[in-house]
């Protein structure tokens, strides 16, 4: 299943019950973190960022811990893709 979050990112839930969230809008741990909310961001336009934050949780809502946090920020598109592949196979 795919879901969108106000044109700031997306989530994917896999048949194994795990969900990954990839966020790259205002207040996410990415290039757009300090971007004034709403300024230059259109719900109908395209939001761009060089990086994104990811979070992962299971079907019970328990978050994956990346070692020191349940959110991993400033991930490149390649790193986010690697995590998507991993989570899909858990």
N, CA, C and O atoms as a DFTB+ gen file, in Angstrom:
360 C
 N C O
     1  1       0.847      -1.169       0.000
     2  2       0.000       0.000       0.000
     3  2       0.895       1.235       0.000
     4  3       1.928       1.267       0.668
     5  1       0.486       2.243      -0.754
     6  2       1.166       3.524      -0.778
     7  2       0.278       4.567      -0.118
     8  3      -0.947       4.493      -0.212
     9  1       0.887       5.534       0.547
    10  2       0.135       6.686       1.047
    11  2       1.018       7.923       0.931
    12  3       2.245       7.830       0.938
    13  1       0.372       9.078       0.825
    14  2       1.060      10.349       0.661
    15  2       0.821      11.209       1.890
    16  3      -0.223      11.109       2.534
    17  1       1.785      12.047       2.209
    18  2       1.651      12.916       3.376
    19  2       1.803      14.376       2.976
    20  3       2.895      14.940       3.048
    21  1       0.704      14.979       2.557
    22  2       0.629      16.412       2.257
    23  2       1.706      16.900       1.301
    24  3       2.223      18.005       1.463
    25  1       2.047      16.095       0.313
    26  2       3.059      16.441      -0.683
    27  2       4.419      16.704      -0.040
    28  3       5.224      17.459      -0.584
    29  1       4.684      16.082       1.122
    30  2       5.970      16.216       1.804
    31  2       6.705      14.886       1.874
    32  3       7.830      14.822       2.369
    33  1       6.080      13.834       1.384
    34  2       6.704      12.523       1.447
    35  2       5.692      11.428       1.194
    36  3       4.574      11.678       0.744
    37  1       6.112      10.199       1.494
    38  2       5.227       9.059       1.242
    39  2       5.548       7.930       2.206
    40  3       6.583       7.928       2.873
    41  1       4.635       6.972       2.262
    42  2       4.814       5.758       3.058
    43  2       4.497       4.556       2.183
    44  3       3.670       4.625       1.274
    45  1       5.174       3.453       2.478
    46  2       4.915       2.190       1.800
    47  2       4.754       1.122       2.865
    48  3       5.618       0.972       3.730
    49  1       3.651       0.374       2.812
    50  2       3.437      -0.745       3.707
    51  2       3.483      -2.020       2.882
    52  3       2.802      -2.147       1.864
    53  1       4.297      -2.959       3.338
    54  2       4.524      -4.185       2.589
    55  2       3.679      -5.331       3.133
    56  3       3.147      -5.239       4.239
    57  1       3.555      -6.397       2.370
    58  2       2.767      -7.561       2.780
    59  2       3.282      -8.174       4.075
    60  3       2.529      -8.855       4.771
    61  1       4.546      -7.946       4.412
    62  2       5.108      -8.485       5.643
    63  2       4.695      -7.678       6.883
    64  3       5.056      -8.032       8.006
    65  1       3.938      -6.594       6.675
    66  2       3.443      -5.779       7.787
    67  2       4.319      -4.599       8.159
    68  3       3.922      -3.779       8.987
    69  1       5.493      -4.493       7.572
    70  2       6.400      -3.375       7.856
    71  2       6.061      -2.172       6.974
    72  3       5.646      -2.324       5.825
    73  1       6.247      -0.977       7.536
    74  2       6.010       0.282       6.829
    75  2       7.276       1.112       6.867
    76  3       7.961       1.169       7.889
    77  1       7.588       1.759       5.746
    78  2       8.675       2.733       5.708
    79  2       8.086       4.077       5.288
    80  3       7.276       4.160       4.366
    81  1       8.508       5.109       5.980
    82  2       8.108       6.479       5.675
    83  2       9.324       7.208       5.137
    84  3      10.402       7.135       5.727
    85  1       9.163       7.913       4.019
    86  2      10.222       8.726       3.419
    87  2       9.671      10.154       3.338
    88  3       8.741      10.424       2.578
    89  1      10.249      11.059       4.124
    90  2       9.747      12.430       4.215
    91  2      10.840      13.422       3.833
    92  3      12.003      13.244       4.196
    93  1      10.461      14.468       3.097
    94  2      11.455      15.435       2.640
    95  2      10.911      16.857       2.593
    96  3      11.427      17.699       1.857
    97  1       9.873      17.124       3.373
    98  2       9.284      18.465       3.419
    99  2       9.701      19.220       4.659
   100  3      10.589      18.793       5.397
   101  1       9.056      20.340       4.878
   102  2       9.303      21.202       6.025
   103  2       9.312      20.404       7.324
   104  3       8.427      19.579       7.552
   105  1      10.279      20.638       8.152
   106  2      10.493      20.063       9.486
   107  2      10.955      18.608       9.471
   108  3      11.120      18.012      10.536
   109  1      11.168      18.022       8.299
   110  2      11.770      16.694       8.213
   111  2      13.284      16.849       8.242
   112  3      13.806      17.884       7.827
   113  1      13.990      15.842       8.722
   114  2      15.451      15.899       8.795
   115  2      16.042      15.750       7.398
   116  3      16.482      14.678       6.982
   117  1      16.028      16.900       6.685
   118  2      16.499      16.943       5.304
   119  2      16.830      18.387       4.934
   120  3      16.787      19.283       5.778
   121  1      17.152      18.592       3.690
   122  2      17.489      19.917       3.168
   123  2      16.398      20.946       3.471
   124  3      16.704      22.122       3.668
   125  1      15.148      20.530       3.512
   126  2      14.031      21.454       3.712
   127  2      13.651      21.653       5.179
   128  3      12.605      22.240       5.458
   129  1      14.462      21.185       6.117
   130  2      14.110      21.222       7.538
   131  2      13.678      22.611       7.997
   132  3      12.644      22.749       8.650
   133  1      14.453      23.634       7.666
   134  2      14.168      24.994       8.135
   135  2      13.361      25.830       7.151
   136  3      13.167      27.026       7.367
   137  1      12.899      25.221       6.091
   138  2      12.123      25.956       5.092
   139  2      10.837      26.456       5.743
   140  3      10.118      25.674       6.364
   141  1      10.538      27.747       5.610
   142  2       9.293      28.264       6.206
   143  2       8.088      27.489       5.688
   144  3       7.901      27.357       4.478
   145  1       7.287      26.987       6.588
   146  2       6.146      26.155       6.207
   147  2       5.259      26.882       5.213
   148  3       4.847      28.019       5.439
   149  1       4.976      26.214       4.123
   150  2       4.061      26.750       3.136
   151  2       4.712      27.627       2.088
   152  3       4.174      27.752       0.988
   153  1       5.851      28.241       2.383
   154  2       6.477      29.148       1.427
   155  2       7.184      28.321       0.365
   156  3       8.131      27.592       0.659
   157  1       6.721      28.440      -0.856
   158  2       7.322      27.718      -1.968
   159  2       6.878      26.265      -2.075
   160  3       7.306      25.554      -2.984
   161  1       6.026      25.818      -1.158
   162  2       5.527      24.449      -1.206
   163  2       4.061      24.474      -1.599
   164  3       3.222      24.995      -0.864
   165  1       3.765      23.929      -2.723
   166  2       2.393      23.847      -3.200
   167  2       1.915      22.423      -3.050
   168  3       2.649      21.488      -3.368
   169  1       0.715      22.241      -2.576
   170  2       0.156      20.895      -2.464
   171  2      -0.070      20.300      -3.861
   172  3      -0.262      19.091      -3.992
   173  1      -0.050      21.123      -4.879
   174  2      -0.249      20.641      -6.235
   175  2       1.055      20.579      -7.019
   176  3       1.109      19.958      -8.081
   177  1       2.111      21.216      -6.508
   178  2       3.387      21.234      -7.207
   179  2       4.285      20.103      -6.771
   180  3       3.840      19.142      -6.143
   181  1       5.549      20.224      -7.109
   182  2       6.533      19.199      -6.794
   183  2       7.469      19.733      -5.722
   184  3       8.039      20.813      -5.878
   185  1       7.631      18.993      -4.643
   186  2       8.582      19.322      -3.592
   187  2       9.856      18.547      -3.869
   188  3       9.812      17.340      -4.111
   189  1      10.995      19.233      -3.835
   190  2      12.272      18.591      -4.112
   191  2      13.203      18.737      -2.913
   192  3      13.127      19.707      -2.159
   193  1      14.085      17.750      -2.755
   194  2      15.104      17.793      -1.718
   195  2      16.245      16.877      -2.129
   196  3      16.023      15.862      -2.789
   197  1      17.451      17.224      -1.746
   198  2      18.615      16.384      -2.028
   199  2      18.662      15.157      -1.126
   200  3      19.374      14.196      -1.415
   201  1      17.898      15.192      -0.022
   202  2      17.912      14.100       0.937
   203  2      16.557      13.995       1.615
   204  3      15.663      14.804       1.368
   205  1      16.413      12.992       2.472
   206  2      15.127      12.746       3.129
   207  2      15.368      12.067       4.472
   208  3      16.460      11.571       4.750
   209  1      14.322      12.056       5.298
   210  2      14.373      11.266       6.525
   211  2      13.531      10.020       6.329
   212  3      12.554      10.026       5.579
   213  1      13.919       8.951       7.010
   214  2      13.137       7.722       6.955
   215  2      12.801       7.261       8.367
   216  3      13.548       7.503       9.315
   217  1      11.680       6.602       8.477
   218  2      11.278       5.923       9.703
   219  2      10.645       4.607       9.287
   220  3      10.048       4.506       8.215
   221  1      10.775       3.611      10.130
   222  2      10.293       2.267       9.811
   223  2       9.579       1.716      11.034
   224  3      10.065       1.857      12.156
   225  1       8.411       1.080      10.819
   226  2       7.714       0.454      11.942
   227  2       7.003      -0.810      11.493
   228  3       6.708      -1.005      10.314
   229  1       6.737      -1.671      12.485
   230  2       6.073      -2.936      12.199
   231  2       4.562      -2.804      12.340
   232  3       4.056      -1.728      12.655
   233  1       3.846      -3.897      12.107
   234  2       2.379      -3.843      12.118
   235  2       1.807      -3.540      13.492
   236  3       0.641      -3.159      13.595
   237  1       2.603      -3.699      14.561
   238  2       2.149      -3.342      15.902
   239  2       2.471      -1.889      16.241
   240  3       2.117      -1.409      17.318
   241  1       3.141      -1.185      15.325
   242  2       3.485       0.217      15.552
   243  2       4.803       0.418      16.284
   244  3       5.111       1.531      16.713
   245  1       5.589      -0.652      16.430
   246  2       6.894      -0.541      17.075
   247  2       7.911      -0.039      16.049
   248  3       8.081      -0.626      14.981
   249  1       8.584       1.063      16.399
   250  2       9.546       1.663      15.485
   251  2      10.884       0.936      15.497
   252  3      11.350       0.474      16.539
   253  1      11.484       0.847      14.331
   254  2      12.843       0.332      14.180
   255  2      13.796       1.374      14.754
   256  3      13.598       2.573      14.558
   257  1      14.822       0.925      15.459
   258  2      15.806       1.839      16.023
   259  2      17.080       1.773      15.187
   260  3      17.658       0.701      15.004
   261  1      17.506       2.911      14.690
   262  2      18.688       3.001      13.839
   263  2      19.982       3.076      14.647
   264  3      21.045       3.361      14.095
   265  1      19.894       2.826      15.929
   266  2      21.079       2.856      16.791
   267  2      20.996       3.925      17.854
   268  3      21.325       3.683      19.016
   269  1      20.557       5.112      17.461
   270  2      20.420       6.188      18.429
   271  2      19.111       6.953      18.270
   272  3      18.858       7.911      19.001
   273  1      18.289       6.541      17.332
   274  2      17.025       7.239      17.087
   275  2      16.115       6.341      16.252
   276  3      16.571       5.392      15.615
   277  1      14.831       6.657      16.267
   278  2      13.874       5.907      15.453
   279  2      13.630       6.587      14.107
   280  3      12.812       6.127      13.311
   281  1      14.341       7.678      13.862
   282  2      14.287       8.375      12.572
   283  2      15.719       8.512      12.073
   284  3      16.619       8.841      12.845
   285  1      15.929       8.265      10.799
   286  2      17.259       8.431      10.193
   287  2      17.173       9.565       9.191
   288  3      16.488       9.456       8.174
   289  1      17.862      10.641       9.480
   290  2      17.790      11.825       8.634
   291  2      18.885      11.915       7.601
   292  3      19.875      11.185       7.641
   293  1      18.680      12.834       6.673
   294  2      19.637      13.206       5.642
   295  2      20.114      12.001       4.831
   296  3      21.306      11.857       4.561
   297  1      19.172      11.140       4.446
   298  2      19.474       9.976       3.618
   299  2      19.440      10.370       2.145
   300  3      18.541      11.090       1.709
   301  1      20.405       9.904       1.394
   302  2      20.391      10.119      -0.063
   303  2      19.282       9.268      -0.674
   304  3      18.726       8.394      -0.010
   305  1      18.968       9.521      -1.921
   306  2      17.952       8.707      -2.596
   307  2      18.416       7.252      -2.702
   308  3      17.598       6.338      -2.599
   309  1      19.707       7.029      -2.906
   310  2      20.216       5.653      -2.959
   311  2      20.051       4.958      -1.613
   312  3      19.642       3.798      -1.563
   313  1      20.362       5.648      -0.528
   314  2      20.227       5.045       0.803
   315  2      18.763       4.747       1.117
   316  3      18.450       3.684       1.653
   317  1      17.867       5.672       0.790
   318  2      16.435       5.431       1.022
   319  2      15.974       4.212       0.219
   320  3      15.213       3.386       0.725
   321  1      16.430       4.101      -1.020
   322  2      16.056       2.948      -1.853
   323  2      16.576       1.645      -1.253
   324  3      15.885       0.627      -1.291
   325  1      17.780       1.670      -0.703
   326  2      18.335       0.473      -0.067
   327  2      17.480       0.052       1.127
   328  3      17.226      -1.136       1.324
   329  1      17.034       1.035       1.929
   330  2      16.183       0.719       3.075
   331  2      14.825       0.191       2.623
   332  3      14.286      -0.732       3.235
   333  1      14.271       0.765       1.563
   334  2      12.992       0.268       1.039
   335  2      13.128      -1.191       0.662
   336  3      12.262      -1.997       1.000
   337  1      14.191      -1.545      -0.027
   338  2      14.406      -2.938      -0.421
   339  2      14.544      -3.846       0.805
   340  3      13.935      -4.914       0.858
   341  1      15.353      -3.415       1.802
   342  2      15.526      -4.221       3.022
   343  2      14.199      -4.474       3.716
   344  3      13.869      -5.612       4.047
   345  1      13.442      -3.408       3.934
   346  2      12.190      -3.510       4.682
   347  2      11.201      -4.422       3.943
   348  3      10.463      -5.178       4.575
   349  1      11.187      -4.353       2.636
   350  2      10.265      -5.179       1.855
   351  2      10.547      -6.668       2.023
   352  3       9.662      -7.493       1.799
   353  1      11.770      -7.020       2.415
   354  2      12.169      -8.419       2.531
   355  2      12.189      -8.940       3.971
   356  3      12.466     -10.120       4.187
   357  1      11.904      -8.089       4.958
   358  2      11.913      -8.539       6.357
   359  2      10.778      -9.491       6.619
   360  3      10.624      -9.975       7.740
